[in-house]
């Protein structure tokens, strides 16, 4: 991997999640912690990120929920497109924060009469864009409220209480990591609590991920893999991983080749 490509991936990851630790980035990119520190130093000097103890934080205003889906990787766009096919007009749809979630929201923009329940400011903004005012179909957006994370998601007790009163036909979660032992994980404790409330609010739980999430373990577990009704992931996932995941989740959908 070129140095410039590695730094772009660091920047994209931090913008998506708001924060990242040095061990997390080292594992994700397969390089030493010292290499990650040098990359962070350069990105911080350019003002692209802020250094914090043990890791890095997105620069003010750089959260990925404000980033158009055109900047999302091809694999993630494919995952979002396949996931969008699970949604029918008139459904109540829960959507968490994350880059794939935003791409999914864009794919759903033309689906009529949806009720969108979200804790992601970017998703909410997309459905409320002024340039969509004259479109024939509109969606209802329910924003949970809560404490805003660096990645512009609303989490914590307020979000949880709101979700406890709601019922969705389908809930889409964009998770940090997937692992047989650790399950679905995230780096944010309040986000894990909020995601569990999302899952409880949904008749069906669909997890969105790219293949790089496999084997990545965040700070805290959201739920077991067996709690996933459907996992939508890109075709970069190798065959052994497909077999492992397929044995644990309800249904495995591979974007690009539709192998399950």
N, C-alpha and C positions, 0 to 999 in steps of 0.2 A: 504494500500500500504506500502511495506517495505521501510525503509529509503534508502537502497541502490538502490531500483528500482526508487524511486522518484528522487534521484540525477542523475541516468542514464538518466531519462527523461528530467531533466533540461539540462544536458549536450548535449543530442541529439537535443533538441529544439534550444539551443544557437548555436550549430554547423550548424544547418540548416539555421537559420535566421541571424546569425552574431551577433545580439544583442537581449536583452530581458529586459523588465522592471520588477521590483519586483511585482507590481500589476498584470501584465500580467501572470507571472508565478504562482502567488497565485491563480488567477482565473482558470488557466489551470489545476492545480493540486489539487485544493480544499483544500488548507491549508493556514494558516495564513501568512501574510508578514514576521513576526518574524521567522517562520520556514524556509521560503525561504532565508532569510538573513543568517541564520546559515548554510544552505546548500551551499550557495554561498561562504561563508567564507571558508568552508572546501575545496570546489572545487578550489578556488583561491589559497589556501595554497599548494594544490597539483600541481598547475600550469596548471590545465585543462581549466580555464577561467580567465578573467581579470575583476576585479571589477571596475565599473564606477559609477558616480553619479546616483542614482536611479535605478541601475540595474546591468547588467553584459554584457560582450563582449567576443566573442570567442577568445581563445588564438591564437597567431600568427601561421598561418599554419593549423588551426584546422577546417576550413570551410568544411561544409558537401559536397560541390560539389566535393571534392577530395575523399570522402568516397565511397567505392564500394557499389553497390546496395544490395549486400548480407547482409549488416548491416541494411538495411531498414526494418521496421516492416512488418510482414506478410500482414496486412491490406493494407498497402501502395503498396506492390508488387502486390496484387490482383487488386487494382485500376489501377495500371500501365498496367497490363496485359489486363484488359478489355478495357482500353482506346486505347491500341495498335491495337486492332481489328477494330478500326474506320479508320485506315490508310491503303491506298492502294498503291501499287507500282507506282512510278512516281509522287506522290504528292509533293507539296511544303508545308512543315510542320513547323509551328512556335512553339518553345518550350521555356518557361520561365525558370528561376532558381527554385531550390527547390529539396527536397529529392525525391518526387514522380516523378518530371520531369526527374531526373537522371535515376530512375528505368525505366521510359517510354523509355528514349533514349536507354537504354540497350536492352529493348524489341524490339526496332525498328532497331537494328543494322544489322539484316539479311534481312531487307526489301529492295529490289533493287530499285535503281534509285530515291531515295528520295533527295529532296533539303531541308536541315535543316536550318531554320533561327532561331538563338538563341542569347540571351544576356548572356548566362550562360557559363562561361569558362569550367566548368566540362563537360557539354554536348558537347561543341565543341571538347574538348580533347578526349572524348570517341569515336567520329566518326573519329578522326584523329590518333588513336593509331597505332604505328609502327607495332604491331603484326597482324594488319588487312590488311597489304599491299598486301598479296597474295590472298585475298578473291575475288571470282568472281564478286561480285557486290560492287560498291562503291557509296557513297553518296557525294553530294556537300554540303559544310557547309558555310553558310553566318553568320559571327559574326558581331554584330551591331557596336561594339565600344562603348565608353562612359566611365563614371566614375565608377571605381570598388568599390563595397560595401564590407563589411566584409564577406558576404556570397558568394563572388566571382561572383557576377552578375554585368553586365554593364548597367548603368542607366543614365538618364539625357538627356540634349538637343541633344547630338551627337547621342545617341541611338534612340531618338524619330525621328530625321531627317532621319536617315537611314531607319527606319520602315515606314515612310511616303512614301518612294519610292518603297516599296515592297508589293507583293500581295501573300497571302498564301491560300491554299485550306482549311486548318484547323489550328487553333491556340490552344495550350494547355497552360493553366495558372495554376500554383500551388500557391494557395492563403493562406494568414495567417488566415483569419476568414470569417465566413458566418453568416449573421444576417438579419432578415426580414427588420428591420428599417435601419440598417447601410449598408446593401448589402455586397459586397465583400470588404474586407479591408486588409490593410498592415500597417506595422510599419514605412515604409520609404516613404517620400513624393515623392522623385524622382522615386522610384520604381512604385508608383501608376501612375505617369505620363507615364512612359515607358510601363506599362501594358495596359493602355488605348490605346496607340499607337499600341501595339500588337493586341488588339481587333479590331481596325479600319483596320488593315492590313489583317484580316482573313475573309474568306467567312463564316466560322463557328467557333464559340468560344466554347471550351470545358474546363470546370474548373475541376481540380483534387483536391480532399481533402480526409482526413480521418474524421471519425465521430466526433473527438474531436474538429474540426474546427467549428462545429455548435454552435452558441451562443457566439463565441469568436469575440470580436470587437477590431480591431487594431486602430492605430492613425488616419488613413485617409481612405476614401472610394475610391475604384477604380471605381466601377460601381454598378448599381442596380442588384438584383438577376434576374430581368426580362431580363437583357441583356445577360444572359447565354443561349446559345442554348442547351447545354447538360452539366449536372453535373454528374460526376462519383465519387462515394463515397462508402465507405465500408459498410458491413452489420451490423456494430455496431450501425448504426443510428437507433434510436427507431421509432416506428410507427407514433406517433404524429409529429415528426420532418420530417419524410418522406412525410406526408400529407401536412405540411406547405411548404416544399421546392418544392414538386411536383406542388403546386398551383402557384408558382412564376417562376420557371425555365421552359425552353422550354421542356426538357425531363430529367427525373431523372433516372440514371442507377446505380444500386446497385451491386457492385462487390461481388460475392459470391453467390447471389441468383437471380440476374438479374431481380428483381422486379422493375417496373417503374410506 
